[in-house]
Structure formats: C-alpha cells, structure tokens
Amino acid sequence: MKKGAAAPDTYISGMKRNSEWHGFERHVTNGTTAYYSNYYYAYLYFMDMACAINRGVSPQGYVGTVSAGCIGKCSCTVKGQCISSMRTAIQSKLRDTGLVCEDKDTGLVTRIASWSELLVGNSNNNSNKALFFYGTAIHVITDAFAHSTYYNGIRINHDSGADSVAHIPNRYKCAEYFTKRALEHILLFETGNVTDISCIMPVYDGSFKMGFLSSYVKAISLEYYNHNYTFLDRINID
C-alpha cells in the first residue's frame, strides 16, 4: 500500500496534467483548464477499482460502480464529459503489465514499470495489486488537502507551503482523519463511500477551504449533499 501511495509522485508526476492522480481540482493542459477534475470522485474510483482488483478484475479498462455528473456543463470545455475524461486519463496510465512511467518535465511516456517493480519484493497477486491502488486512493485524497485548499481565498501552492504540514496544520489533521477512515475500508477490502468526508467534521476548524468540494460531492450524491450541506458549504470555495 505504501508503494501505491508513493507511485503518483514516482511515476506519474505533474499535479496539473495528471490531476486525477494528485488530488488537484482542475485538469490543466498547456496552462489551460481542460476540465473540472473531481478529486473526490478520483478517490472513490481508485478505492472501487482496488476492491474489484482484489476479486480478480483487471484494472485496465475498468469503468467502475461510482458515478458522477459534471459540476458545470455550461462552462465545461468537454461539454459535461469531465468524469469520462477523468476515467480516460486514469486508464491511459494503466497496463495489464504495470504502470506508465512519465518524464517529469515533458510528461512523455518513457517506459512501463512492471508489477514486479511496483510491488518491490511483494508477491504479484490480486490482493497486493489491490493494496497498491488503495494506496493510490489515499495519495489522491490526501493530496487534495495539499493542492486543492485555499487560505483567505487564495489557493495554497507549493511556494506558499502546500506540502508543509506546519502551514495551516488543520489540513494535515483532516487528511490524517480521512486516511484513518479509508484504512477502515481497506482492512476489509471494501470500496470507499461518499460519506467518508464526514469523518473530518469533528476536527475541521475553518482555517482553510477546499476547491469545489460541495459541487464535487453533490455531483456524486445529491442526497448526501442535501443532508450535509451545512458542513460541506462551510469548507467549500468555488
């Protein structure tokens, strides 16, 4: 699982061009927003895929059981197809034999990292492959607390301390609580749940906001949003 958590930074770097793997709120190509990148959906998709892999399903071509809509069809550059665009972007990095490895600067594919390399000494079996992608899911959602958070209306970037646990430390506390919730699913080889974000309610102190969170949750489950909009709208920024 630790290998999977580290994999996006190791093999598929580029927070903006690979937003689905790094919890970033928009997919950006050549400096231009290509589509809304629902990091909460990405977390649930990786969790769902990991659960399926444990049952013997191949990750390549996996559609999944999690559905979501577009948060802004009127302004969406892919005409409301952002979720399918996200799945396509994720799938483009997967191979039955392993994972695409990209050049850090150019984003060009340099090679395919084999499962033997990815699992590093662990048996190449379904359960270990599942744990790998569970780790990726944790990377995605914890990265969202680093890369899709705002302070005083301004997104916290790398220069202002996005990756520093000391900068707006409640981000780290919330990420820690969310990780614990994800681990509860993982121990049972379960999928994630749209309700998982509720686990941070007791510790969120209002010191930061998360980009498009209300809209991203609503796109997955309007029912859950309607029951929890007070909290979700409090932490949200558009």
LOZA-540989 format. One record per residue (C-alpha): residue number from 1; x, y, z; residue in three letters; chain. Coordinates in pm, whole numbers, plus 50000, padded with zeros to 5 digits. Example, Ala and Ser with C-alpha at 12.3 -4.5 7.8 and 13.67 -1.06 7.14 Angstrom:
<palums>
{1,{51230,49550,50780},ALA,A}
{2,{51367,49894,50714},SER,A}
</palums>
This chain:
<palums>
{1,{50000,50000,50000},MET,A}
{2,{50287,50238,50076},LYS,A}
{3,{50425,50171,49728},LYS,A}
{4,{50092,50269,49575},GLY,A}
{5,{50076,50583,49786},ALA,A}
{6,{50416,50691,49655},ALA,A}
{7,{50357,50583,49295},ALA,A}
{8,{50194,50901,49157},PRO,A}
{9,{50493,51112,49261},ASP,A}
{10,{50738,50848,49143},THR,A}
{11,{50591,50751,48806},TYR,A}
{12,{50315,50996,48712},ILE,A}
{13,{50426,51337,48835},SER,A}
{14,{50267,51661,48722},GLY,A}
{15,{49994,51779,48958},MET,A}
{16,{49803,51968,48690},LYS,A}
{17,{49844,51749,48382},ARG,A}
{18,{49780,51439,48596},ASN,A}
{19,{49523,51593,48829},SER,A}
{20,{49338,51264,48880},GLU,A}
{21,{49646,51114,49046},TRP,A}
{22,{49727,51417,49263},HIS,A}
{23,{49403,51550,49406},GLY,A}
{24,{49405,51869,49201},PHE,A}
{25,{49075,52043,49135},GLU,A}
{26,{49120,52106,48762},ARG,A}
{27,{49287,51919,48479},HIS,A}
{28,{49526,52163,48317},VAL,A}
{29,{49696,52115,47980},THR,A}
{30,{49949,52366,47848},ASN,A}
{31,{49839,52620,48107},GLY,A}
{32,{49470,52595,48019},THR,A}
{33,{49195,52425,48219},THR,A}
{34,{49080,52124,48018},ALA,A}
{35,{48801,52014,48254},TYR,A}
{36,{48689,52002,48616},TYR,A}
{37,{48880,51727,48794},SER,A}
{38,{48664,51588,49073},ASN,A}
{39,{48925,51470,49322},TYR,A}
{40,{48658,51318,49545},TYR,A}
{41,{48539,51104,49255},TYR,A}
{42,{48901,51008,49181},ALA,A}
{43,{48944,50887,49539},TYR,A}
{44,{48628,50678,49517},LEU,A}
{45,{48721,50545,49173},TYR,A}
{46,{49060,50419,49290},PHE,A}
{47,{48904,50266,49601},MET,A}
{48,{48639,50097,49387},ASP,A}
{49,{48898,49972,49138},MET,A}
{50,{49117,49833,49416},ALA,A}
{51,{48820,49642,49558},CYS,A}
{52,{48750,49495,49213},ALA,A}
{53,{49115,49402,49154},ILE,A}
{54,{49108,49201,49476},ASN,A}
{55,{48826,48998,49318},ARG,A}
{56,{49036,48935,49007},GLY,A}
{57,{48917,49217,48781},VAL,A}
{58,{49182,49377,48559},SER,A}
{59,{49250,49747,48630},PRO,A}
{60,{49290,49822,48259},GLN,A}
{61,{48957,49921,48110},GLY,A}
{62,{48781,49932,48448},TYR,A}
{63,{48473,50156,48439},VAL,A}
{64,{48368,50114,48800},GLY,A}
{65,{48049,50137,49001},THR,A}
{66,{48089,50501,49109},VAL,A}
{67,{47901,50755,48900},SER,A}
{68,{47912,51134,48900},ALA,A}
{69,{47791,51425,48692},GLY,A}
{70,{47962,51739,48568},CYS,A}
{71,{47951,52038,48804},ILE,A}
{72,{47919,52299,48531},GLY,A}
{73,{47804,52179,48191},LYS,A}
{74,{47758,52535,48070},CYS,A}
{75,{48124,52622,48129},SER,A}
{76,{48275,52276,48084},CYS,A}
{77,{48515,52265,47792},THR,A}
{78,{48443,51896,47737},VAL,A}
{79,{48066,51954,47731},LYS,A}
{80,{47985,51773,48053},GLY,A}
{81,{48210,51476,47987},GLN,A}
{82,{48459,51553,48264},CYS,A}
{83,{48403,51227,48452},ILE,A}
{84,{48458,51014,48143},SER,A}
{85,{48761,51233,48065},SER,A}
{86,{48894,51162,48415},MET,A}
{87,{48850,50787,48372},ARG,A}
{88,{49020,50803,48034},THR,A}
{89,{49310,50996,48184},ALA,A}
{90,{49349,50742,48465},ILE,A}
{91,{49318,50447,48231},GLN,A}
{92,{49581,50591,47996},SER,A}
{93,{49841,50524,48266},LYS,A}
{94,{49743,50162,48329},LEU,A}
{95,{49866,49849,48161},ARG,A}
{96,{49797,49485,48243},ASP,A}
{97,{50172,49450,48290},THR,A}
{98,{50211,49755,48518},GLY,A}
{99,{50203,50133,48516},LEU,A}
{100,{50315,50400,48272},VAL,A}
{101,{50623,50594,48375},CYS,A}
{102,{50638,50954,48251},GLU,A}
{103,{50920,51201,48215},ASP,A}
{104,{50889,51451,48498},LYS,A}
{105,{50937,51755,48278},ASP,A}
{106,{50778,51662,47947},THR,A}
{107,{50513,51413,48055},GLY,A}
{108,{50619,51180,47774},LEU,A}
{109,{50600,50807,47841},VAL,A}
{110,{50949,50670,47900},THR,A}
{111,{50873,50308,47988},ARG,A}
{112,{50630,50074,48162},ILE,A}
{113,{50702,50000,48527},ALA,A}
{114,{50632,49628,48574},SER,A}
{115,{50430,49486,48860},TRP,A}
{116,{50748,49330,48994},SER,A}
{117,{50898,49678,49020},GLU,A}
{118,{50581,49838,49156},LEU,A}
{119,{50530,49577,49427},LEU,A}
{120,{50902,49567,49516},VAL,A}
{121,{50955,49220,49659},GLY,A}
{122,{50590,49151,49742},ASN,A}
{123,{50405,48872,49564},SER,A}
{124,{50246,48966,49233},ASN,A}
{125,{49890,48873,49321},ASN,A}
{126,{49547,49035,49320},ASN,A}
{127,{49546,49132,49687},SER,A}
{128,{49881,49312,49662},ASN,A}
{129,{49777,49487,49342},LYS,A}
{130,{49459,49594,49520},ALA,A}
{131,{49658,49728,49814},LEU,A}
{132,{49876,49920,49569},PHE,A}
{133,{49576,50107,49428},PHE,A}
{134,{49425,50154,49773},TYR,A}
{135,{49748,50337,49850},GLY,A}
{136,{49699,50546,49536},THR,A}
{137,{49350,50639,49655},ALA,A}
{138,{49496,50762,49982},ILE,A}
{139,{49756,50963,49790},HIS,A}
{140,{49482,51128,49584},VAL,A}
{141,{49262,51236,49874},ILE,A}
{142,{49546,51349,50100},THR,A}
{143,{49699,51544,49810},ASP,A}
{144,{49365,51724,49777},ALA,A}
{145,{49423,51868,50126},PHE,A}
{146,{49758,51997,49999},ALA,A}
{147,{49688,52106,49641},HIS,A}
{148,{49318,52199,49633},SER,A}
{149,{49298,52401,49954},THR,A}
{150,{49266,52776,49997},TYR,A}
{151,{49362,53028,50263},TYR,A}
{152,{49193,53368,50262},ASN,A}
{153,{49053,53294,49918},GLY,A}
{154,{49391,53213,49759},ILE,A}
{155,{49492,52861,49664},ARG,A}
{156,{49783,52731,49868},ILE,A}
{157,{50055,52650,49616},ASN,A}
{158,{50396,52492,49659},HIS,A}
{159,{50564,52827,49716},ASP,A}
{160,{50321,52918,49994},SER,A}
{161,{50355,52585,50173},GLY,A}
{162,{50118,52335,50014},ALA,A}
{163,{50337,52042,50115},ASP,A}
{164,{50427,52175,50460},SER,A}
{165,{50235,52017,50747},VAL,A}
{166,{50312,52330,50951},ALA,A}
{167,{50130,52561,50709},HIS,A}
{168,{49762,52566,50807},ILE,A}
{169,{49813,52248,51013},PRO,A}
{170,{49444,52166,51023},ASN,A}
{171,{49480,52048,50662},ARG,A}
{172,{49715,51776,50786},TYR,A}
{173,{49484,51688,51074},LYS,A}
{174,{49188,51648,50837},CYS,A}
{175,{49398,51443,50595},ALA,A}
{176,{49504,51222,50885},GLU,A}
{177,{49143,51161,50988},TYR,A}
{178,{49043,51086,50630},PHE,A}
{179,{49328,50838,50594},THR,A}
{180,{49209,50655,50904},LYS,A}
{181,{48861,50633,50754},ARG,A}
{182,{48999,50499,50426},ALA,A}
{183,{49203,50239,50615},LEU,A}
{184,{48886,50109,50777},GLU,A}
{185,{48759,50025,50428},HIS,A}
{186,{49093,49890,50313},ILE,A}
{187,{49128,49646,50601},LEU,A}
{188,{48808,49484,50472},LEU,A}
{189,{48899,49527,50103},PHE,A}
{190,{48591,49748,50063},GLU,A}
{191,{48512,50036,49832},THR,A}
{192,{48509,50388,49968},GLY,A}
{193,{48187,50575,50036},ASN,A}
{194,{48068,50925,49953},VAL,A}
{195,{48005,50970,50327},THR,A}
{196,{48375,50932,50408},ASP,A}
{197,{48429,51310,50412},ILE,A}
{198,{48206,51323,50722},SER,A}
{199,{48495,51185,50926},CYS,A}
{200,{48667,51525,50928},ILE,A}
{201,{48366,51713,51065},MET,A}
{202,{48479,51686,51431},PRO,A}
{203,{48828,51826,51358},VAL,A}
{204,{48781,52081,51080},TYR,A}
{205,{48844,52426,51228},ASP,A}
{206,{48757,52656,50938},GLY,A}
{207,{49115,52766,50875},SER,A}
{208,{49111,52656,50509},PHE,A}
{209,{48868,52584,50227},LYS,A}
{210,{48861,52311,49963},MET,A}
{211,{48806,52395,49597},GLY,A}
{212,{48467,52289,49456},PHE,A}
{213,{48415,52031,49732},LEU,A}
{214,{48040,52095,49768},SER,A}
{215,{47989,52072,49394},SER,A}
{216,{48207,51762,49365},TYR,A}
{217,{48019,51581,49642},VAL,A}
{218,{47684,51693,49500},LYS,A}
{219,{47785,51557,49159},ALA,A}
{220,{47830,51215,49319},ILE,A}
{221,{47536,51212,49561},SER,A}
{222,{47281,51491,49581},LEU,A}
{223,{47114,51306,49870},GLU,A}
{224,{47432,51306,50079},TYR,A}
{225,{47497,51671,49997},TYR,A}
{226,{47142,51772,50096},ASN,A}
{227,{47185,51605,50436},HIS,A}
{228,{47528,51760,50498},ASN,A}
{229,{47530,52089,50306},TYR,A}
{230,{47590,52299,50620},THR,A}
{231,{47932,52144,50672},PHE,A}
{232,{48015,52099,50303},LEU,A}
{233,{47932,52459,50218},ASP,A}
{234,{48137,52577,50515},ARG,A}
{235,{48453,52405,50391},ILE,A}
{236,{48383,52478,50021},ASN,A}
{237,{48519,52750,49793},ILE,A}
{238,{48442,52789,49422},ASP,A}
</palums>
